[in-house]
Amino acid sequence: MPELPEVETARRGLAELVEGKVLAKVVITWPRIIHTDQPLEEWAERLVGQRIHHVNRRGKYLIFELDQDALLSHLRMEGKYRYFSSDDQPEEVSVHVHVRFYFTDGSQLHYQDVRKFGRMELLPLSEVDDFFIRKGLGPEPTEASFDLATFSEGLNKHQKAIKLVLLDQKVVAGLGNIYVDEVLFRACVHPARPSNSLTQAEVESLHQAIIVVMAEATAAGGTTIRTYENTFGQPGHYQDYLQVYAKAGEACPRCGSSIEKIKLGQRGTHFCPNCQVLL
């Protein structure tokens, strides 16, 4: 699943490629991608003639800011965008392309999703902030937005495993399975520890690990384990720096113990039993 570093990498590519372009036509071939009460024809027609002014991001959501509306796109498991200039049109459309955006300059943007789990939603620009408030989305994992005291308070409210708390997007936005495993290893916290059992020192270490790991992964263009590619068709590189994720049976880079894998909340979870002790 694309997590914040992959979505941010996609956002940067999309901003470079489609900001300033005007939509001429939208073709939808898998209706469930679109979350709307409108007939699909009306939904698509609403986009026509609007210019993409900015491509932003909140958590794992891409936000295409148009003249009147914002198109919100969540990539879920396998979603990705591919751009085609007017001089490089696709000879055929992949069966995994479910939404096609045509621009007035002859270029195209295709939304591709093998698993068909991704979703798009169109909102008036004035309703975007309320949308994310209703979702209860936590702060961005940056020095500027991610307050330590608020994070500590959020963790103290939960008795469930710290990994599950970090995955639910409420205390901090953007982390998924890969990066939760990595930040917990960086902070020497066992993923099954009750969230409210962490000491203040552990909370501080985890808070800093989240900021650092997410920044490092974004700088590396994200992580490609199987199929992730950015908007230019390029893989990420952070998989070369993973410490525990998908490393079961390998030596811990910190102490040499064997990395173990368990399931928490039906999610494969990787950790070092020596560095991350379950107290």
Rosetta blueprint (number, residue, H / E / L):
1 M L
2 P L
3 E L
4 L H
5 P H
6 E H
7 V H
8 E H
9 T H
10 A H
11 R H
12 R H
13 G H
14 L H
15 A H
16 E H
17 L H
18 V H
19 E L
20 G L
21 K L
22 V E
23 L E
24 A E
25 K E
26 V E
27 V E
28 I E
29 T L
30 W L
31 P H
32 R H
33 I H
34 I E
35 H L
36 T L
37 D L
38 Q L
39 P L
40 L H
41 E H
42 E H
43 W H
44 A H
45 E H
46 R H
47 L H
48 V L
49 G L
50 Q L
51 R E
52 I L
53 H L
54 H E
55 V E
56 N E
57 R E
58 R E
59 G L
60 K L
61 Y E
62 L E
63 I E
64 F E
65 E E
66 L L
67 D L
68 Q L
69 D E
70 A E
71 L E
72 L E
73 S E
74 H E
75 L L
76 R L
77 M L
78 E L
79 G L
80 K E
81 Y E
82 R E
83 Y E
84 F E
85 S L
86 S L
87 D L
88 D L
89 Q L
90 P L
91 E L
92 E L
93 V L
94 S L
95 V L
96 H L
97 V E
98 H E
99 V E
100 R E
101 F E
102 Y E
103 F E
104 T L
105 D L
106 G L
107 S L
108 Q E
109 L E
110 H E
111 Y E
112 Q E
113 D L
114 V L
115 R L
116 K L
117 F L
118 G L
119 R E
120 M E
121 E E
122 L E
123 L E
124 P E
125 L H
126 S H
127 E H
128 V H
129 D H
130 D H
131 F H
132 F H
133 I H
134 R H
135 K H
136 G L
137 L L
138 G L
139 P L
140 E L
141 P L
142 T L
143 E L
144 A L
145 S L
146 F L
147 D L
148 L H
149 A H
150 T H
151 F H
152 S H
153 E H
154 G H
155 L H
156 N H
157 K L
158 H L
159 Q L
160 K L
161 A E
162 I H
163 K H
164 L H
165 V H
166 L H
167 L H
168 D L
169 Q L
170 K L
171 V L
172 V L
173 A L
174 G L
175 L L
176 G L
177 N H
178 I H
179 Y H
180 V H
181 D H
182 E H
183 V H
184 L H
185 F H
186 R H
187 A L
188 C L
189 V L
190 H L
191 P L
192 A L
193 R L
194 P E
195 S H
196 N H
197 S H
198 L L
199 T L
200 Q H
201 A H
202 E H
203 V H
204 E H
205 S H
206 L H
207 H H
208 Q H
209 A H
210 I H
211 I H
212 V H
213 V H
214 M H
215 A H
216 E H
217 A H
218 T H
219 A H
220 A L
221 G L
222 G L
223 T L
224 T L
225 I L
226 R L
227 T L
228 Y L
229 E L
230 N L
231 T L
232 F L
233 G L
234 Q L
235 P L
236 G L
237 H L
238 Y H
239 Q H
240 D H
241 Y H
242 L L
243 Q L
244 V L
245 Y L
246 A L
247 K L
248 A L
249 G L
250 E L
251 A E
252 C L
253 P L
254 R L
255 C L
256 G L
257 S L
258 S E
259 I L
260 E E
261 K E
262 I E
263 K E
264 L E
265 G L
266 Q L
267 R E
268 G E
269 T E
270 H E
271 F E
272 C L
273 P L
274 N L
275 C L
276 Q L
277 V L
278 L L
279 L L
